[in-house]
Amino acid sequence: DVGDGITDLAFAPDGELWALGYTDGTVRLRTREREVARFDWGIGRVASVAFATDGLTCAAGGENGQIVLWDVDV
């Protein structure tokens, strides 16, 4: 674990947006200043998060083996 319940962290290619996976099953998108979105798809403890190279898509993998993809629109 990265700390404070954080299981993984990814930066968007521009470095302005971060995706953080948590032990509680949520993925949170944030900037340096604030949280901008929070998602809970029921995938269990988040094992990994990643941005596509264009920064327009994000993915998260959960402990139950599911992977979710979504468009980043913040």
C-alpha positions as CSV (number, residue, x, y, z in Angstrom):
1,D,0.0,0.0,0.0
2,V,1.1,3.5,-0.8
3,G,-0.4,4.9,2.5
4,D,-3.7,6.2,4.0
5,G,-5.6,3.4,2.4
6,I,-4.1,4.2,-1.0
7,T,-3.3,1.1,-3.0
8,D,-2.0,2.6,-6.2
9,L,-1.4,6.0,-7.8
10,A,-1.2,7.1,-11.5
11,F,-0.6,10.5,-13.1
12,A,-2.2,11.7,-16.3
13,P,0.3,12.4,-19.0
14,D,0.0,16.1,-18.4
15,G,0.8,15.6,-14.7
16,E,-2.2,17.8,-13.7
17,L,-4.6,14.9,-12.8
18,W,-4.0,12.0,-10.5
19,A,-6.0,8.7,-10.1
20,L,-5.7,7.1,-6.7
21,G,-7.0,3.6,-5.9
22,Y,-8.1,2.8,-2.3
23,T,-8.6,-0.2,-0.1
24,D,-12.3,0.8,0.3
25,G,-12.8,0.1,-3.5
26,T,-13.0,3.6,-4.6
27,V,-11.0,5.4,-7.3
28,R,-10.6,9.1,-6.8
29,L,-9.4,11.6,-9.4
30,R,-7.8,14.7,-8.0
31,T,-5.7,17.7,-8.9
32,R,-3.1,19.2,-6.5
33,E,-5.9,21.4,-5.0
34,R,-8.9,19.1,-4.7
35,E,-10.7,15.9,-5.4
36,V,-12.7,16.2,-8.7
37,A,-14.4,12.8,-8.9
38,R,-15.0,9.6,-6.9
39,F,-16.1,6.3,-8.4
40,D,-17.1,3.0,-6.8
41,W,-17.9,0.2,-9.2
42,G,-18.0,-2.6,-6.7
43,I,-14.6,-4.1,-7.8
44,G,-13.4,-4.6,-4.3
45,R,-10.0,-3.3,-3.1
46,V,-8.4,-1.5,-6.0
47,A,-5.2,-3.2,-7.1
48,S,-4.2,-0.8,-9.9
49,V,-5.0,2.4,-11.7
50,A,-3.6,3.7,-15.0
51,F,-4.2,6.4,-17.6
52,A,-4.0,5.9,-21.3
53,T,-1.2,7.7,-23.0
54,D,-3.6,10.3,-24.4
55,G,-4.9,11.0,-20.9
56,L,-8.5,10.6,-22.0
57,T,-9.2,7.2,-20.6
58,C,-8.5,5.7,-17.2
59,A,-8.6,2.1,-16.0
60,A,-8.8,0.4,-12.6
61,G,-8.4,-3.2,-11.6
62,G,-10.0,-4.7,-8.5
63,E,-9.2,-7.6,-6.3
64,N,-12.2,-9.5,-7.7
65,G,-10.5,-9.6,-11.1
66,Q,-12.7,-7.0,-12.8
67,I,-11.2,-4.2,-14.8
68,V,-13.2,-1.0,-15.5
69,L,-12.4,1.7,-18.2
70,W,-13.9,5.1,-18.3
71,D,-13.6,8.4,-20.1
72,V,-11.9,11.1,-18.1
73,D,-14.1,14.1,-18.3
74,V,-13.2,16.6,-15.6
